[in-house]
Amino acid sequence: MKVTKFGGSSCAEASQFTKVKAIIEADPERKIVVVSAPGKRFDADHKVTDMLYLCHQFMGIGIGGDEVFDSICERFLSIQNDLDLDIDLTEELESTRSILQAGASVDYTASRGEYFSAKLMAAYLGYQFIDAADIIRFDTKNQYDEIKTKELIREKIAEGNYVVPGFYGSKENGEIVTFPRGGSDITGSILASALGVDEYENWTDVSGFLAADPRIVDNPKPLRIVTYEELRELSYMGANVLQEESILPARKRNIPIHILNTNSPSDPGTLILPRAKRQEEDFVVTGIAGLKDFMVIDVEKYHMTEDLSFFRKLFSVFEANRIPIHHMPSSIDRVSIIVKEENMKGLEKKILEEIDIYCSPDMIEITGGLSLLAVVGQNMALRSGVAGRVFGTLANADVNIRMISQGSSELNIIVGVANEDFEKSIRAIYNEFFEED
């Protein structure tokens, strides 16, 4: 059995619904379908969820809310009519309008896009509709309740075919609670985990992930297979992939996630696996990602490693000021604390003073304008000389390396370069590992 999730672009209009139906009918194992609210039909169009947020805002001040809701109704009714569905949403849409006018919560309002999208999809596919509010549970503090949710899913979803709206659930008292934006991915992953399915398919408008940012590298190669660990490293370093929250439920159960393209269903997409057996002919590097605008605080103290309290005191300064530490390369008497510049704004002087007071260093230096690049690949551990190739490539590109970090797992190599060398460095490394003759 498979859980299939279709994003907003896949549910934007009737013609997209027909593509979804063809995909579902092509594989009888696609028994659970999760849908998003209708997305944009064209560049100047609006996502239904954005329109619902605007509707809530306007309803709150008593100006223009009905006009926005009219446009939302038109989106759903046009899909209903174009597909000639044996369902009429008019009465329920008007009932929803009354609830919004009476002061419905923002979460309830935003959730109606997925709700009505699922109603239409269930009618079109001939599947049973299950309201996410009946199976996705949140506690009184609006935190996702994994145990109760699994109980409800296993109780209410038996043999058969179902359509479930993504993005939201409810508390015991029926109050609607939404996940963060992109929450339909989370819903799909939760269902896949609770049901222990063979595969979770995530259908979108791209054919999987790419080995590098296409805004920097021309036509980067697609990633056909990536492990959960590799994906985590790439996403942490800024790659445009699935959010961690949407991966975690499926990852806990070692369920493969397949990223596929609704508009090109024959494309292989990207398969995310718990582990992958790499072949000798596979690329050494899986992907390259990076982020700009880091700051380095270099702290030097003679015999630093013999002072058992040194690192505790140093870390406590950043903890007290709520500044996350991203990396921490070190030598015997020197440690470099790497943080985001945006987290240090207005705090530079305070941080330096506190380090001086608590750690008594021999020297402190602070520099900004650093970019971090991550070269990621499970295969790197199987090949010698990968780090040397990275460093040599950057040297040949006339890029000065300001920081190097590599874990013992050899899953990634992180290098720091000046912001102005960021794009040039990514292109050079990509060409070295992916454009081999």
C-alpha positions as CSV (number, residue, x, y, z in Angstrom):
1,M,0.0,0.0,0.0
2,K,1.1,3.5,-0.8
3,V,0.2,7.0,0.6
4,T,0.2,9.6,-2.2
5,K,0.3,13.3,-1.4
6,F,-0.5,15.9,-4.1
7,G,0.6,19.5,-3.7
8,G,-1.2,22.7,-4.5
9,S,-0.1,22.9,-8.1
10,S,-1.5,19.3,-8.6
11,C,-4.9,20.5,-7.3
12,A,-5.0,23.9,-8.9
13,E,-7.8,23.3,-11.4
14,A,-9.8,20.6,-13.1
15,S,-7.1,19.7,-15.7
16,Q,-4.8,18.9,-12.8
17,F,-7.4,16.8,-11.1
18,T,-7.5,14.6,-14.3
19,K,-3.8,14.1,-14.1
20,V,-4.1,13.0,-10.5
21,K,-6.8,10.5,-11.4
22,A,-4.7,9.0,-14.1
23,I,-1.8,8.6,-11.7
24,I,-4.0,7.0,-9.0
25,E,-5.6,4.6,-11.5
26,A,-2.2,3.5,-12.8
27,D,-1.3,1.8,-9.5
28,P,-3.9,0.0,-7.4
29,E,-1.6,0.3,-4.4
30,R,-2.3,4.1,-4.2
31,K,-5.1,3.7,-1.7
32,I,-4.5,6.8,0.5
33,V,-4.5,10.2,-1.1
34,V,-3.6,13.4,0.7
35,V,-4.3,16.7,-1.0
36,S,-3.3,20.4,-0.5
37,A,-5.5,23.4,-1.2
38,P,-5.6,24.5,-4.8
39,G,-2.4,26.4,-5.7
40,K,-1.7,28.9,-8.5
41,R,-3.0,28.2,-12.0
42,F,-0.7,30.7,-13.6
43,D,2.0,33.2,-12.3
44,A,-0.3,36.1,-11.5
45,D,-2.9,33.8,-9.8
46,H,-3.3,33.3,-6.0
47,K,-3.1,30.2,-3.9
48,V,-6.4,29.4,-2.2
49,T,-4.6,29.3,1.2
50,D,-3.3,32.8,0.8
51,M,-6.8,33.9,-0.2
52,L,-8.2,32.3,3.0
53,Y,-5.7,34.1,5.2
54,L,-6.6,37.4,3.5
55,C,-10.3,36.6,3.9
56,H,-9.8,36.0,7.7
57,Q,-8.0,39.3,7.9
58,F,-10.7,41.2,6.1
59,M,-13.5,39.5,8.0
60,G,-11.8,40.6,11.2
61,I,-12.1,44.3,10.2
62,G,-15.4,44.0,8.4
63,I,-14.1,45.1,5.0
64,G,-14.0,43.1,1.8
65,G,-14.1,39.6,3.3
66,D,-17.1,38.5,1.4
67,E,-15.6,39.5,-1.9
68,V,-12.5,37.4,-1.2
69,F,-14.6,34.4,-0.2
70,D,-16.6,34.8,-3.4
71,S,-13.4,34.3,-5.3
72,I,-12.5,31.2,-3.2
73,C,-16.0,29.7,-3.8
74,E,-15.5,30.3,-7.5
75,R,-12.3,28.3,-7.5
76,F,-13.9,25.3,-6.0
77,L,-17.2,25.4,-7.9
78,S,-15.3,25.8,-11.2
79,I,-13.5,22.5,-10.5
80,Q,-16.8,20.9,-9.4
81,N,-18.5,22.0,-12.6
82,D,-15.7,21.4,-15.0
83,L,-15.4,17.8,-13.8
84,D,-19.2,17.4,-13.7
85,L,-19.0,15.9,-10.3
86,D,-22.0,14.3,-8.5
87,I,-21.5,16.7,-5.5
88,D,-22.6,20.2,-4.8
89,L,-20.4,22.2,-2.5
90,T,-22.6,25.4,-2.7
91,E,-24.5,24.8,0.6
92,E,-21.4,23.8,2.6
93,L,-19.4,26.8,1.2
94,E,-22.1,29.2,2.3
95,S,-22.2,27.5,5.7
96,T,-18.5,28.1,6.0
97,R,-18.9,31.7,5.0
98,S,-21.3,32.1,8.0
99,I,-18.8,30.5,10.3
100,L,-16.0,32.8,9.1
101,Q,-18.3,35.9,9.5
102,A,-19.0,34.8,13.1
103,G,-15.3,35.0,13.9
104,A,-13.8,31.6,13.1
105,S,-10.1,31.1,14.1
106,V,-7.4,31.7,11.6
107,D,-6.5,28.0,11.7
108,Y,-10.1,27.0,10.9
109,T,-10.2,29.5,8.1
110,A,-6.9,28.4,6.5
111,S,-7.8,24.7,6.7
112,R,-10.9,25.0,4.5
113,G,-8.7,25.0,1.4
114,E,-7.6,21.5,2.0
115,Y,-11.0,20.4,3.3
116,F,-12.9,21.4,0.1
117,S,-10.1,20.2,-2.1
118,A,-10.3,16.7,-0.5
119,K,-14.1,16.7,-0.8
120,L,-13.8,17.3,-4.6
121,M,-11.0,14.8,-5.0
122,A,-12.8,12.1,-3.1
123,A,-15.9,12.6,-5.3
124,Y,-13.8,12.5,-8.5
125,L,-11.9,9.4,-7.6
126,G,-14.8,7.6,-6.0
127,Y,-12.8,7.3,-2.8
128,Q,-14.1,7.8,0.8
129,F,-13.5,11.2,2.3
130,I,-12.0,11.3,5.9
131,D,-11.8,14.6,7.6
132,A,-8.3,15.2,9.0
133,A,-9.9,16.6,12.1
134,D,-11.1,13.1,12.9
135,I,-7.7,11.4,12.7
136,I,-4.9,14.0,13.3
137,R,-4.9,15.0,17.0
138,F,-3.3,18.0,18.8
139,D,-3.1,18.4,22.5
140,T,-4.4,21.4,24.6
141,K,-1.1,23.3,23.9
142,N,-1.5,22.9,20.1
143,Q,1.3,20.2,20.0
144,Y,0.9,17.3,17.7
145,D,-0.1,14.1,19.6
146,E,1.6,11.2,17.9
147,I,0.2,8.4,20.1
148,K,-3.4,9.5,19.9
149,T,-3.1,10.2,16.1
150,K,-1.8,6.7,15.4
151,E,-4.7,5.2,17.4
152,L,-7.3,7.2,15.5
153,I,-5.8,6.5,12.0
154,R,-5.6,2.7,12.7
155,E,-9.1,2.8,14.1
156,K,-10.8,4.8,11.3
157,I,-8.8,3.7,8.2
158,A,-9.4,0.1,7.3
159,E,-9.4,-1.7,3.9
160,G,-10.4,0.6,1.2
161,N,-9.5,3.8,-0.6
162,Y,-9.5,7.2,1.1
163,V,-8.9,10.9,0.5
164,V,-7.6,13.0,3.4
165,P,-7.1,16.8,3.5
166,G,-3.6,17.8,4.5
167,F,-2.3,20.6,6.7
168,Y,-4.6,20.4,9.7
169,G,-6.1,18.3,12.6
170,S,-8.0,19.1,15.7
171,K,-8.0,19.0,19.5
172,E,-10.2,16.7,21.5
173,N,-12.8,19.5,21.7
174,G,-12.9,19.8,17.9
175,E,-10.9,23.0,17.6
176,I,-9.0,23.0,14.3
177,V,-5.2,23.4,14.5
178,T,-2.9,23.7,11.5
179,F,0.6,22.6,10.9
180,P,3.2,25.1,9.6
181,R,2.9,26.1,5.9
182,G,3.7,23.0,3.8
183,G,1.9,21.0,6.4
184,S,0.2,18.7,3.9
185,D,3.6,17.0,3.5
186,I,3.5,16.3,7.2
187,T,0.0,14.8,7.0
188,G,1.2,12.4,4.3
189,S,4.2,11.4,6.3
190,I,2.1,10.8,9.4
191,L,-0.3,8.6,7.6
192,A,2.5,6.6,5.9
193,S,4.1,6.1,9.3
194,A,0.9,5.1,11.2
195,L,-0.1,2.7,8.5
196,G,3.3,1.3,7.9
197,V,3.0,1.6,4.1
198,D,5.5,0.4,1.5
199,E,6.1,3.9,0.1
200,Y,5.1,7.5,0.6
201,E,4.8,9.3,-2.8
202,N,5.0,13.1,-2.8
203,W,3.7,14.5,-6.1
204,T,4.6,18.0,-6.9
205,D,5.5,20.2,-10.0
206,V,9.2,19.2,-10.2
207,S,10.9,15.9,-11.0
208,G,12.7,15.5,-7.7
209,F,15.7,17.2,-6.2
210,L,18.8,18.6,-8.0
211,A,22.5,18.2,-7.2
212,A,22.9,21.9,-6.9
213,D,20.9,25.2,-6.9
214,P,19.7,25.8,-10.5
215,R,20.0,29.5,-9.8
216,I,23.7,29.1,-9.5
217,V,24.5,26.0,-11.7
218,D,23.1,25.7,-15.2
219,N,21.0,22.5,-15.6
220,P,22.3,20.6,-12.5
221,K,21.8,16.9,-12.6
222,P,18.8,15.4,-10.9
223,L,19.2,13.2,-7.8
224,R,17.8,9.8,-8.5
225,I,18.5,8.3,-5.0
226,V,19.4,10.1,-1.8
227,T,19.5,8.8,1.8
228,Y,17.7,10.4,4.7
229,E,21.1,11.4,6.1
230,E,22.2,13.0,2.9
231,L,18.9,14.9,2.6
232,R,19.2,16.2,6.2
233,E,22.7,17.5,5.5
234,L,21.6,19.2,2.2
235,S,18.5,20.7,3.7
236,Y,20.4,22.0,6.8
237,M,22.8,23.8,4.4
238,G,20.0,25.5,2.5
239,A,19.0,23.1,-0.3
240,N,15.4,23.5,-1.4
241,V,14.1,20.1,-0.3
242,L,11.4,18.7,2.0
243,Q,11.2,20.2,5.5
244,E,12.5,18.1,8.4
245,E,9.1,17.9,10.0
246,S,7.6,16.3,6.9
247,I,10.3,13.7,6.7
248,L,10.5,12.6,10.3
249,P,7.4,10.4,10.7
250,A,8.3,8.4,7.6
251,R,11.9,8.2,8.5
252,K,11.2,6.8,12.0
253,R,9.6,3.8,10.2
254,N,12.2,3.6,7.5
255,I,9.6,4.2,4.8
256,P,10.9,5.3,1.4
257,I,9.7,8.7,0.1
258,H,9.4,9.1,-3.6
259,I,9.3,12.7,-5.0
260,L,7.5,12.7,-8.3
261,N,6.1,15.2,-10.9
262,T,2.4,15.3,-11.5
263,N,3.0,16.9,-14.9
264,S,5.6,14.3,-16.0
265,P,4.6,11.1,-14.1
266,S,7.0,9.0,-16.1
267,D,10.0,10.9,-14.8
268,P,11.9,8.8,-12.3
269,G,12.0,11.6,-9.7
270,T,14.0,11.3,-6.5
271,L,13.8,8.3,-4.2
272,I,14.7,9.0,-0.5
273,L,15.8,5.8,1.2
274,P,16.9,4.9,4.8
275,R,20.1,3.5,3.3
276,A,21.3,3.1,-0.3
277,K,23.8,0.7,-1.8
278,R,26.0,2.8,-3.9
279,Q,27.5,1.4,-7.1
280,E,31.1,2.1,-8.1
281,E,30.0,4.0,-11.1
282,D,27.8,6.3,-9.1
283,F,28.8,9.9,-8.5
284,V,31.2,10.4,-5.6
285,V,29.2,13.4,-4.4
286,T,25.4,13.4,-4.0
287,G,24.8,17.1,-3.8
288,I,26.2,20.5,-3.1
289,A,24.5,23.2,-1.0
290,G,25.4,26.3,0.9
291,L,24.4,29.4,2.9
292,K,25.8,32.9,3.0
293,D,26.3,35.5,5.8
294,F,27.9,33.7,8.7
295,M,30.2,35.2,11.3
296,V,33.3,33.7,12.9
297,I,34.3,34.3,16.5
298,D,37.9,33.1,16.9
299,V,38.9,32.4,20.6
300,E,42.5,31.6,21.4
301,K,43.7,30.4,24.8
302,Y,47.0,28.7,25.6
303,H,46.3,25.2,27.1
304,M,42.6,25.6,26.3
305,T,42.0,21.9,26.1
306,E,43.4,21.4,29.6
307,D,40.8,23.7,31.1
308,L,37.9,21.4,31.8
309,S,35.4,24.3,32.2
310,F,36.5,26.3,29.2
311,F,34.0,25.0,26.6
312,R,31.1,25.0,29.1
313,K,31.7,28.6,29.9
314,L,32.1,29.5,26.2
315,F,28.9,27.7,25.2
316,S,27.0,29.3,28.1
317,V,27.7,32.8,26.6
318,F,25.9,31.8,23.4
319,E,23.2,29.9,25.1
320,A,22.4,32.9,27.4
321,N,22.1,35.1,24.4
322,R,20.0,32.6,22.4
323,I,22.5,32.4,19.6
324,P,22.7,29.0,17.8
325,I,26.2,27.7,17.1
326,H,26.3,26.1,13.6
327,H,29.9,24.8,13.5
328,M,32.9,24.8,15.8
329,P,36.3,23.8,14.1
330,S,39.1,23.9,16.6
331,S,42.9,23.3,17.2
332,I,44.8,22.8,20.4
333,D,44.7,26.4,21.5
334,R,42.1,27.9,19.3
335,V,38.4,27.4,18.6
336,S,36.2,29.1,15.9
337,I,32.6,29.6,16.7
338,I,30.5,30.0,13.6
339,V,27.1,31.7,13.9
340,K,24.6,33.4,11.5
341,E,25.3,37.1,11.2
342,E,21.6,37.9,11.7
343,N,21.6,36.3,15.1
344,M,24.5,38.5,16.2
345,K,23.1,41.9,15.2
346,G,23.5,44.3,18.0
347,L,25.1,41.7,20.3
348,E,28.7,41.6,19.0
349,K,30.2,43.9,21.8
350,K,28.2,42.1,24.5
351,I,29.3,38.6,23.3
352,L,33.0,39.6,23.2
353,E,32.8,41.2,26.6
354,E,31.2,38.1,28.2
355,I,33.7,35.7,26.5
356,D,36.5,37.9,27.9
357,I,35.0,37.8,31.4
358,Y,34.1,34.1,31.6
359,C,36.8,32.5,29.5
360,S,39.8,34.8,30.0
361,P,41.1,34.2,26.5
362,D,44.5,35.3,25.2
363,M,42.9,36.6,22.0
364,I,39.4,37.2,20.5
365,E,38.7,38.0,16.8
366,I,35.4,38.5,15.1
367,T,34.9,38.5,11.3
368,G,31.9,38.4,9.1
369,G,31.0,37.8,5.4
370,L,31.5,34.0,5.5
371,S,29.7,31.5,3.4
372,L,29.5,27.8,4.2
373,L,29.4,25.2,1.4
374,A,28.5,21.5,2.1
375,V,29.7,18.8,-0.2
376,V,27.6,15.8,0.7
377,G,27.7,12.2,-0.3
378,Q,27.6,8.8,1.2
379,N,30.1,7.6,-1.4
380,M,32.8,9.9,-0.2
381,A,33.8,7.5,2.5
382,L,34.5,4.9,-0.1
383,R,36.9,7.0,-2.2
384,S,40.2,8.4,-1.2
385,G,41.3,12.0,-2.1
386,V,37.8,13.6,-2.2
387,A,38.7,16.4,0.2
388,G,41.9,17.0,-1.7
389,R,39.9,17.4,-4.9
390,V,37.6,19.9,-3.2
391,F,40.5,22.0,-1.9
392,G,42.4,21.8,-5.2
393,T,39.4,22.8,-7.2
394,L,38.8,25.9,-5.0
395,A,42.5,26.8,-5.2
396,N,42.4,26.5,-9.0
397,A,39.3,28.8,-9.0
398,D,41.4,31.3,-7.0
399,V,39.2,30.9,-3.9
400,N,40.7,31.2,-0.4
401,I,39.4,28.6,2.1
402,R,38.8,30.2,5.4
403,M,37.4,27.2,7.3
404,I,37.3,23.4,6.9
405,S,35.1,20.9,8.8
406,Q,34.6,17.2,8.2
407,G,33.0,14.6,10.5
408,S,34.3,11.1,11.1
409,S,31.4,9.7,9.1
410,E,32.8,11.4,6.0
411,L,29.2,12.1,4.9
412,N,30.1,15.8,4.2
413,I,32.9,18.2,3.8
414,I,32.1,21.8,4.9
415,V,34.3,24.7,3.7
416,G,34.0,28.3,4.5
417,V,34.7,31.0,1.8
418,A,34.1,34.7,1.5
419,N,30.6,35.7,0.5
420,E,31.8,37.1,-2.8
421,D,33.2,33.7,-3.7
422,F,30.1,31.7,-2.9
423,E,28.6,31.2,-6.3
424,K,31.9,30.7,-8.0
425,S,32.9,28.0,-5.5
426,I,29.7,26.0,-5.9
427,R,30.0,26.1,-9.7
428,A,33.7,25.0,-9.5
429,I,33.0,22.1,-7.2
430,Y,29.9,21.0,-9.2
431,N,32.0,21.0,-12.4
432,E,34.7,18.9,-10.7
433,F,32.4,16.1,-9.5
434,F,29.5,16.1,-12.0
435,E,31.0,17.2,-15.3
436,E,33.7,14.5,-15.5
437,D,34.6,13.2,-19.0
